[in-house]
Amino acid sequence: MRQAVFLDLDSIDRGDMDLSKLRQAVDYWEWYGLISDDELHETLASAEIIVSNKVMLTSEHLAKAENLKLICVAATGTNNIDLDAAAGRDIPVCNVHGYATASVVQHVFTLLLALTTRFNEVTSAVKQGEWSRSRFFCLLDYPVRELAGKTIGIIGYGDLGKAVAHVAEAFGMQVLLAKRNRNDDRPGRIALAELLPRVDVLSLHCPLTKETQGLIGADELALMKQDAVLINAARGGLVDEAALVDAIVQEKLGGAAVDVIETEPPPEHYPLLEVSLPNLIVTPHVAWASRESRQRLLDEIALNIEAFKAGQIRNRA
């Protein structure tokens, strides 16, 4: 393989990554921080390998890629690639699994602990002088909840879900697992409608598909405990954002923390970001983005390319 193109390197590398394994895997690279539409059309004619994190590659794009032999997705999700069109052209699409598990789990519990300790509220109270005005040595206006003894429900029990469950158990939590669908008869799995009323924490770790779009809407939120909290570090489209805000405002849900939203990046005046609620935390899709995680991702892409050069397909999507 002589020519490879990275379409959106700036979405992974901000000058802190080691690209040596990628450089060694291919004779010639073209690097784009974020390729423009015009540049993409020009590049597709000659590229043999394309690496894309989130740049869309449609059937129209692939029809023009006369020399394309391999697509590497710099992520686990492949919804930015027309897989049917790639298969029709016999172009393998390889993704990366498991690279961000430690980073995502760390972030999930950062969000969960921020909610249960009311971290944002108590630190704000200190800055606003509430502690200084207190008659006591501590400020008890923002009661903290313990995770020990609470129940966490997990939707999506792959590498991430299993790792979250492991840490939850270390906190002394009981773990419940949701069925994938009504035909899921695996032991230890329970229907979503049965799981939701029992959990103190709901954590989402499933992919976004036609079946999971809007998985958690008003009806599902209504089944949850009034003081339960929702954590979403998977995909924004899993949750009906308007229903989520309404449930929190109406005090029908204890709170939520999300690292993903339906439209990323959000436009100005995005509804979920317009509300100011102490028990609604939004972070900008960074659960996966530890330095170590991003380096593992790039190194795994290099391995996918090396495997292809050796006549093997590694991590085929």
N, C-alpha and C positions, 0 to 999 in steps of 0.2 A: 504494500500500500504506500503510495507516494504522497498523496495530498489529502489533508484533513482540515476541516473547518470547525472551529468552536464559535457558535452563533451568539452566545450571551455569557461570556466568561465573567463579566462584572457582577452577575447575579450570584457568583460563588466566590470569586477571588477579588479581594480589595487590596491586593499587594502583599498579602500575608500567606500565600500558598506556595508550595514547592511544586513546580510544574515539570520537574525533571523526568518523572516516569512517563508522562504524556509525551514529552519531547522525544524520548528514546523510542517510543512505540511507533512513530511515524516519521518518514523522511522530511516531510514539509508540512508546516502548519500555517493556517491563516487564523489569526485571533481577532475576534470582534468583541468589544465590550457589550454592545447590543447592536446587532445587525439591522440595518434599515430594510424596508421592503425592496427598494431598488437594488441594494447590494445583494439581498437574498436571491433575487431572480438571476443576477449575474453569476453568483457563486454556484448555484445549483447545476449549472451547465458543466462544470469541471470537477466538482468535489467527488471524491471517492468515499470519504467518511465524513459524516456530519455528527457533531455533538451539540445537543440542544437541551437546555434546562426547561425553559417555558416557551420558546419561540415555536409558533404553530407551523407544522408541516402538513399541508392539506394534500388531497389527491391531485389538485392542480399543480402544486409545487412539485410533487414527486414525478408527475408526468414529464416535467422538464429536466429531471435529474438523470441524464442519460448515462452518466458514469458512476452513479451512486451504488455502492456495494454494501454499506453498513450504516445504520443509524444508532447512535448511542444516546440514550436519554440520561441526562445528569440528574436523575431523581428516580424514585420508585414508580410514581404515577406516570402513565403514558397517554393521558387524555389529550395532550397537545399534538399527538401523531395520529394520522389516519392509518391505523394498523391494517385495515382491509386493503387499502391502496398499496401499502408497503408489501403486504403478502402477495398481492397480485403482480407486483414487479419482482417478486422473489428477493426482496431486500430485508434481511433480518433486522429486527429492532431489539436492542439489548438495554436493559435498565440496571439499576443497582438496588440491592436489598440490604437492610440491616445496618447501614452505615451510620444512621442517626439515632439508633435506639437509646444509647446512654444520654445523648443530648436532649431528646424529646422527653424521656422519663424525668430527667432533672427538671425540665421546664414545667411539666405537668404538676409536679409536687411543689414547685415554686408558686404556681398559680393557686393550687389548692390550699397551701399554707397561708398565702396572702389573704385568701378569703376567710379561712377559719380563724386566723389570728387577728383579722381585721387590720392588717398591717398598714394599708394606706391611710385608714382613718386614724389610727393611734399616732403614726408619725406626723400626720398633718396636725393633729391636736397638740402635739408637743411644740411644733413650730408656731402654732397660733397662741401659745401661752397657757393652754388649759391645764397642763401639769403644774406649771408655776403657780397657778391660782388655786390648785387643789388644797384641801385641808389635810390631806393624807399623803403618805409617802408614795402611794401608787394611784394610778388613774383607772377606775373601774367602770367608766362610762361605756366602754366598748367590750362587752363580755366575749371571751375567747372560748372556742370549742376545741375539744381534743379529738384527734382522729381515732385513738384507741377505742375499740368497742363499736365503732361505726361500721356501716356496710357500704361498700363500693360496688357499683354495677358497672361492668365493662362490656361495651359493644365493640366487637372486633378483637379476636383473641389470637392474633399473629404474634410476631416477635415483640412488637410494642405493647400489645395488650398483656402478654405474659410477663414482660418486664415490669409494667405498672402494677400488676397483681402481686408480683414478688415484693416490691417495695411496700405496697399497701399492707401486706401481711407482716412485714417488719415493723410497721407502725401499730400492729395489733388490730387491723381491720379485717372484717369478714368480706370475702370476695364472692360476688355472684356474676355468672356469665350469661349473656343473652344468646338466645338461639339466633342463627343466621336468618332463618325463615321458618315458616310453619312446618316444613318437611324435615327440619333439623332434629334428629332423634338421638344425637350424641349425649351420653350420660353427663350429668352436671350442667346442662344448658336448660334455661327456662325461657318461656315466652316473654317478649318485651312487656306486654301488658301486665304480666305477673311480676316482672322484675321491678318496674318503675315505682310502684307504691312501697317497695321494701327498702329502697336504697337511700342513703344519706348523701352519697356522691354518685354522680353518673359521669363516666369518662368514655369519650368516643375515640375509637381507634380503627374504624372500618374505612374502606375506600369509598369514594363518591362514584356511584353508578346510577343507572336509571332506577334501580330498586331502592337505593338508599337516599336519593334526592328528597329532601324534606322529611327525613326519617323521624325527626323530633319536631313536632308541630304543636299547636295549641292543645289538641286532644291528649297527646303524650305528656306534655308539661302538666296538664290538669291531673294526671294520675300520680304525680310525684308529691312527696311530703312538702309541706309549706316551708320548711326550713332546709330542704335539700339544696344542693348546689350542683351545677353542671359545668364540666370541663370539656372543651373541644380544642384539641390540638391535632385534628385530623384534616377535615375539609369543611369550609364554610357552608357549602350547600347542604350539609346534613341537617342543619337546624334552620327552622323558620325564624329569622331574626326579629321580625315584628312581633311574633307571638312570644318570643323570649323576653323582649323588652317589656311587653305588656304584663307578662307573668311576674316580673320583678317589680314593676311599678305598682301593680295591684297587690303586692306582698303575697303572691301565691307560690313564690319560689324564693329560696333563701339567697340566691345569687348565682352568678355565672362568671366564668373566666374563659375567654376564647383567644386563641392565637391565630385563628383563621376566620375570614369572612367571605361572603359569597362573591363579592367583586374586589379583586386585588390588582393593583393598589386601589383604594377607595377614591371615588371622586369627591370633590368638595361637597360639604353638607350631606355626607352619607348618614342615613338615619341612625344606624347603630352607634355612630360616633358623635351624634348631636346631643344625645342624652347624657346627663351627668348624674350617675348613680354610684355611690360608694361601693356597692356590692356587685358592680359590673366592671370587670377588668378586661381590657382589650390590648393584646400585644401584637406587633406587626409581622406575623408569620416568621418568627425567629426560633421556635422550639428546636428546629433541626440544625441550627446554624452555628454551633460551637466551632471553634477553629479545628479541633480534632475531627469533628464530623465532616466538615468540608474537605479536609485533606484526605480522609478515608474515601470519600466520594470520588475525588479526582483520581486517586490511585486505583480504585476499582474500575473506573472507565478505562484506564490504561491496560488493566488486565483483560477487560473485555475485548479490546482491540488486539492485544497480543494473542489471545485465544483464537480470534477470527483469522488472523494471519497464519495460525498453525492449522487452520482447517476445522476449527471447532466453534460452536455457537455457545457462548457463556451467558447465562442470565437472560435467555430469550423471553421477551415480554409476551 
